[in-house]
Amino acid sequence: MHRFVMLSILLLLHIIFIGCAVGNIGTLAAKVQYLAGAHSIELHALGLHVRTRADDAGAQFGYSIRRYVFLDSAKVEDGWYFFRVPLPDMESTAQDLKTFGIEASTVAPEAGISIGYQHTVLYARVQPWASFYLQYQGSASNLIRIRRN
């Protein structure tokens, strides 16, 4: 009985101080913004995070900042969210993924395992055989418009 209590306390301390999350519930914080026809969700995760999204499935241990951009049809309210993040049940249009620690991803653009720092940017999720072009505006390379032909 004594070992069970000690293990329970250690597990509880691990969850509180190191953290863990599954999907959109756990030691997470997110900032949701509406930006010119799209919603940007910047998700911060600490500890073990098992990701269950179809467009970003995998797991990580460490700290990550994951930004997802969704079309206006996502209908997510602006603001900060803690412990439960309202992630839409649809693929994101663009992604900016940073991980410090151990990362295991099972989907493109970076399927595989990495240790250390990983930064992956997916500017646009485009269907096969679609016709489009990227338009960089001004000198700021972070302002990109996607146009269909």
C-alpha positions in Angstrom: 0.0 0.0 0.0 2.9 2.3 0.9 4.4 1.9 -2.6 1.1 2.6 -4.3 0.7 5.9 -2.4 4.3 6.9 -3.2 3.8 6.1 -6.9 0.5 8.0 -7.0 2.2 11.0 -5.5 5.1 10.8 -7.9 2.7 10.5 -10.8 0.7 13.5 -9.6 3.9 15.6 -9.2 4.9 14.6 -12.7 1.6 15.8 -14.1 1.7 19.1 -12.1 5.3 20.1 -12.6 6.3 18.4 -15.9 2.9 18.1 -17.5 1.2 16.0 -20.0 -1.6 16.4 -22.5 -3.6 14.3 -24.9 -5.0 16.0 -28.0 -6.4 19.4 -26.9 -6.7 18.7 -23.1 -3.8 18.9 -20.6 -1.0 21.2 -19.8 -1.7 23.5 -22.7 -2.1 27.2 -23.3 -3.2 28.7 -26.6 -3.7 32.1 -28.1 -6.5 32.4 -30.7 -6.5 35.3 -33.1 -8.6 36.3 -36.1 -6.3 37.6 -38.8 -7.7 38.8 -42.2 -10.0 35.9 -43.1 -8.2 33.2 -41.1 -7.9 32.0 -37.5 -4.4 31.6 -36.0 -4.1 29.3 -33.0 -0.7 29.4 -31.2 -0.5 26.3 -29.0 2.1 25.9 -26.2 2.6 22.5 -24.7 4.9 21.4 -21.8 5.9 17.9 -20.9 4.5 14.9 -22.7 2.0 15.8 -25.4 0.3 13.1 -27.5 -1.1 14.8 -30.6 -4.2 13.3 -32.1 -4.9 15.8 -34.9 -5.0 14.2 -38.4 -2.7 17.0 -39.8 -0.2 16.9 -36.9 -0.3 13.4 -35.3 2.5 12.2 -33.1 4.0 12.8 -29.7 6.6 15.0 -28.0 8.4 15.3 -24.7 9.7 18.8 -23.9 8.3 22.2 -24.9 6.6 23.1 -28.2 5.0 26.0 -29.8 2.7 25.0 -32.6 0.8 27.5 -34.8 -2.1 26.4 -36.9 -3.9 28.6 -39.4 -7.5 27.8 -40.2 -9.9 29.3 -42.8 -12.6 31.6 -41.6 -15.1 28.7 -41.5 -13.4 27.3 -38.4 -15.4 29.6 -36.1 -13.1 29.8 -33.1 -13.4 32.7 -30.6 -10.4 34.9 -30.0 -8.6 34.9 -26.6 -6.4 32.8 -24.4 -7.3 29.2 -23.5 -5.7 27.1 -20.7 -5.9 23.3 -20.2 -8.5 22.8 -22.9 -8.0 24.3 -26.4 -10.8 24.6 -29.0 -9.0 23.1 -32.0 -11.3 22.8 -35.0 -12.0 19.3 -36.4 -10.5 20.2 -39.8 -7.1 20.3 -41.4 -5.1 23.5 -40.9 -4.3 25.6 -44.0 -0.7 26.3 -42.7 1.5 25.3 -39.8 4.5 26.6 -38.0 5.8 23.9 -35.6 8.7 24.3 -33.1 9.8 21.6 -30.6 12.5 21.6 -28.0 13.0 18.1 -26.8 12.1 14.7 -28.3 9.6 14.8 -31.2 8.0 11.8 -33.0 5.7 12.8 -35.9 3.7 10.3 -38.0 2.5 12.7 -40.7 4.0 14.9 -43.4 5.7 17.4 -43.7 8.2 15.9 -41.1 7.4 12.3 -40.4 10.1 10.8 -38.2 11.9 11.2 -34.9 14.1 14.1 -33.8 15.9 15.0 -30.6 16.9 18.6 -29.8 15.3 21.5 -31.7 13.1 21.1 -34.7 11.4 23.9 -36.6 9.1 23.0 -39.5 7.0 25.4 -41.5 4.2 24.4 -43.9 3.2 27.6 -45.8 0.1 26.1 -47.5 -1.7 22.8 -47.5 -2.6 22.4 -51.2 -4.6 19.5 -52.7 -2.7 17.4 -55.3 -3.1 18.8 -58.9 -4.3 22.2 -57.6 -3.0 25.3 -59.4 -1.7 28.1 -57.1 1.1 30.6 -56.6 2.6 32.3 -53.5 2.8 36.1 -53.4 5.3 37.6 -51.0 4.3 41.1 -50.0 6.8 43.8 -49.2 10.2 43.0 -47.7 8.7 41.0 -44.8 9.0 37.3 -45.7 6.4 36.4 -43.1 3.5 38.0 -45.1 2.5 35.6 -47.7 -0.7 35.3 -49.8 -1.8 32.2 -51.6 -3.7 32.7 -54.8 -5.4 30.1 -57.0 -5.1 30.3 -60.7 
